[in-house]
Amino acid sequence: MPGPTADLFADDALQQPAGREQIGEQSYVLRAYALPWVERLLPELRRVLAQSPFRQMVTPGGFTMSAALSSCGELGWTTDTRGYRYSPLDPRSQQPWPALPDALRELAVLAAADAGFNDFAPDACLINRYVPGAKMSLHQDKNERDYSAPVVSVSLGLPAVFLFGGHARSDKPQKISLFHGDVVVWGGVDRLRFHGVMPIKEGVHPRMGRQRINLTLRTAG
């Protein structure tokens, strides 16, 4: 299986038609938005992962997450049996997380503005790696200090079905197909909506290999 920094990054990517889809009152899918940034993003992503490689984390309930995680920025999201939290240090190395790449910051700020959220200042980026079969259960992003800033989520690699629910876990979620280069932005009245990812289907992406990488940027501190 290709690793997360394999030379498959050098292959041509599938193109998706650009456009903006509204999925909530203050929530949008920006189709193909990140494609013009891929050539800048991937080398920076390699550098981040060389410093803080992917790892499987354990939830407070003792379950190992199926998605592998890393982070970059001033704060990184982490979980273990003591709980979910942000930390300025990578718990594996006890060193600061890698700096947030300039290209990723610029992409996130522009995407947020195009979705109606000006002055987005991300200080944390959670990087999730999904191989076929991996998923993310419905959850809310509630570890940030305030919820005034949006969440910006960039998809690379294999397609995924994004679950975008309501403000109660029992609310039936929308099922939204996401492709390489798509960016999802949600905030404002939608900031605490439940969301997740259905199990990734088997496949090989021509640019990223047998994986989906998701970059989720937030203002956490």
C-alpha positions as CSV (number, residue, x, y, z in Angstrom):
1,M,0.0,0.0,0.0
2,P,1.4,3.4,-0.8
3,G,2.5,5.5,2.2
4,P,1.1,8.9,2.9
5,T,4.1,10.6,1.3
6,A,4.4,8.3,-1.7
7,D,5.4,9.5,-5.2
8,L,1.8,9.0,-6.3
9,F,1.6,12.7,-5.4
10,A,3.3,13.3,-8.7
11,D,0.6,11.7,-10.9
12,D,-2.2,13.7,-12.6
13,A,-5.3,14.3,-10.5
14,L,-8.9,13.8,-11.5
15,Q,-10.6,17.1,-12.1
16,Q,-14.0,17.9,-10.6
17,P,-16.3,20.7,-11.9
18,A,-16.0,23.9,-9.8
19,G,-19.0,25.4,-8.1
20,R,-20.6,26.3,-4.7
21,E,-23.3,24.2,-3.1
22,Q,-25.1,25.4,0.0
23,I,-25.7,22.6,2.5
24,G,-26.9,24.7,5.4
25,E,-27.8,28.3,6.4
26,Q,-24.1,29.1,6.7
27,S,-22.5,26.0,5.2
28,Y,-21.1,25.4,1.8
29,V,-19.2,22.9,-0.3
30,L,-16.8,24.6,-2.6
31,R,-16.3,22.1,-5.4
32,A,-12.7,21.7,-6.7
33,Y,-11.7,24.8,-4.8
34,A,-8.4,23.4,-3.6
35,L,-7.2,22.0,-7.0
36,P,-5.2,25.1,-8.0
37,W,-3.4,24.8,-4.7
38,V,-2.4,21.1,-4.8
39,E,1.1,21.7,-6.3
40,R,1.9,23.9,-3.3
41,L,0.1,21.9,-0.7
42,L,1.6,18.5,-1.2
43,P,5.2,19.3,-0.7
44,E,4.3,21.2,2.5
45,L,2.2,18.3,3.6
46,R,5.1,16.0,3.2
47,R,7.3,18.2,5.4
48,V,4.6,18.3,8.1
49,L,4.2,14.5,8.1
50,A,8.0,13.9,8.1
51,Q,8.1,15.9,11.4
52,S,4.8,14.6,12.9
53,P,3.9,11.3,11.3
54,F,0.4,9.8,11.2
55,R,-0.6,7.7,14.2
56,Q,-3.7,5.9,15.5
57,M,-5.2,7.6,18.5
58,V,-7.4,6.2,21.3
59,T,-10.7,7.8,22.4
60,P,-11.5,8.4,26.0
61,G,-13.7,5.3,25.8
62,G,-10.6,3.2,24.9
63,F,-11.4,2.7,21.2
64,T,-8.7,3.1,18.6
65,M,-9.8,5.5,15.9
66,S,-9.9,4.0,12.3
67,A,-8.5,7.3,10.8
68,A,-4.9,8.0,11.5
69,L,-4.1,11.6,12.7
70,S,-1.5,14.3,12.8
71,S,-1.7,18.0,13.2
72,C,0.1,21.3,12.4
73,G,-0.2,24.8,13.6
74,E,0.1,26.4,17.1
75,L,-2.2,23.8,18.5
76,G,-2.8,20.2,17.6
77,W,-5.9,18.1,18.4
78,T,-5.3,15.0,20.3
79,T,-7.2,12.3,22.2
80,D,-6.4,9.5,24.7
81,T,-8.1,7.9,27.6
82,R,-7.8,11.2,29.5
83,G,-10.0,13.0,27.0
84,Y,-10.2,15.2,23.8
85,R,-8.1,18.4,23.8
86,Y,-5.8,20.7,22.0
87,S,-2.1,20.8,22.9
88,P,0.8,22.9,21.8
89,L,3.1,19.8,21.8
90,D,3.0,16.6,19.7
91,P,2.4,14.0,22.5
92,R,4.7,11.5,20.6
93,S,7.7,13.8,20.3
94,Q,6.9,16.3,23.1
95,Q,8.0,19.0,20.5
96,P,5.8,21.7,19.0
97,W,3.6,20.6,16.2
98,P,4.9,21.6,12.7
99,A,4.1,25.2,11.6
100,L,0.9,25.6,9.6
101,P,2.0,25.8,6.0
102,D,1.5,29.2,4.3
103,A,-0.3,27.7,1.3
104,L,-2.8,25.9,3.6
105,R,-3.4,29.0,5.7
106,E,-4.0,31.1,2.5
107,L,-6.3,28.5,1.0
108,A,-8.4,28.3,4.2
109,V,-8.7,32.1,4.7
110,L,-9.8,32.5,1.1
111,A,-12.3,29.6,1.3
112,A,-13.8,31.0,4.5
113,A,-14.2,34.4,3.0
114,D,-15.9,33.0,-0.1
115,A,-18.3,31.3,2.2
116,G,-19.1,34.5,4.0
117,F,-16.6,34.3,6.9
118,N,-14.1,37.2,6.8
119,D,-11.0,37.5,9.0
120,F,-10.6,33.7,9.6
121,A,-7.4,33.2,11.5
122,P,-6.7,29.4,11.8
123,D,-4.2,28.3,14.4
124,A,-4.8,24.6,14.2
125,C,-5.1,22.0,11.4
126,L,-6.1,18.4,12.1
127,I,-4.9,16.0,9.4
128,N,-6.8,12.8,9.1
129,R,-5.8,9.9,6.9
130,Y,-8.5,7.5,5.9
131,V,-7.7,4.2,4.1
132,P,-10.6,2.1,2.7
133,G,-12.9,1.0,5.5
134,A,-11.9,3.9,7.8
135,K,-14.7,6.3,9.0
136,M,-15.5,9.0,11.5
137,S,-18.5,8.8,13.7
138,L,-20.9,11.7,14.1
139,H,-19.5,14.3,16.4
140,Q,-19.4,18.1,17.1
141,D,-16.3,20.2,17.1
142,K,-16.5,21.5,20.7
143,N,-12.9,21.6,21.9
144,E,-12.2,25.1,20.6
145,R,-12.4,28.1,23.0
146,D,-15.1,29.9,21.1
147,Y,-17.3,29.0,18.1
148,S,-17.3,32.4,16.3
149,A,-14.8,31.1,13.6
150,P,-15.9,28.6,11.0
151,V,-14.5,25.2,10.3
152,V,-12.7,24.8,6.9
153,S,-12.2,21.2,5.7
154,V,-10.1,20.3,2.6
155,S,-10.5,16.8,0.9
156,L,-7.6,15.2,-1.0
157,G,-7.5,11.7,-2.5
158,L,-10.3,9.1,-2.5
159,P,-13.9,10.1,-2.5
160,A,-15.8,10.2,0.8
161,V,-19.4,10.5,1.9
162,F,-19.6,13.4,4.4
163,L,-22.4,13.2,6.9
164,F,-23.7,16.6,7.8
165,G,-26.3,16.5,10.5
166,G,-28.2,18.8,12.8
167,H,-27.7,20.1,16.3
168,A,-28.8,16.8,17.9
169,R,-27.1,13.5,17.3
170,S,-30.5,12.0,16.5
171,D,-31.1,14.4,13.5
172,K,-30.9,12.6,10.2
173,P,-27.7,13.8,8.4
174,Q,-27.3,14.7,4.8
175,K,-25.1,12.5,2.8
176,I,-22.7,14.6,0.7
177,S,-20.2,13.2,-1.7
178,L,-16.8,14.9,-1.5
179,F,-14.0,14.6,-4.0
180,H,-10.3,15.5,-4.4
181,G,-10.0,19.2,-4.1
182,D,-13.4,19.9,-2.5
183,V,-13.5,22.3,0.5
184,V,-16.4,22.4,3.0
185,V,-16.9,25.5,5.2
186,W,-19.4,25.7,8.0
187,G,-19.9,28.2,10.8
188,G,-22.2,30.7,12.4
189,V,-25.6,29.1,13.2
190,D,-24.3,25.8,11.7
191,R,-21.0,25.7,13.7
192,L,-22.0,23.0,16.1
193,R,-23.8,20.7,13.7
194,F,-22.9,17.0,14.0
195,H,-20.8,15.7,11.2
196,G,-18.9,12.6,10.3
197,V,-17.6,10.4,7.4
198,M,-19.0,7.1,6.2
199,P,-16.5,4.2,5.6
200,I,-14.2,5.0,2.7
201,K,-14.8,2.7,-0.3
202,E,-12.0,0.6,-1.8
203,G,-10.1,2.4,-4.6
204,V,-6.9,4.0,-5.7
205,H,-6.8,7.7,-6.4
206,P,-4.4,8.6,-9.3
207,R,-2.8,11.4,-7.3
208,M,-3.0,10.2,-3.7
209,G,-3.1,6.4,-3.9
210,R,-5.2,4.2,-1.6
211,Q,-6.2,6.9,0.9
212,R,-8.1,10.1,1.6
213,I,-6.4,12.9,3.5
214,N,-8.6,15.5,5.1
215,L,-7.2,18.8,6.4
216,T,-9.5,20.5,8.9
217,L,-8.6,24.0,10.0
218,R,-10.0,25.8,13.0
219,T,-9.4,28.7,15.4
220,A,-8.8,26.7,18.5
221,G,-6.9,29.0,20.9
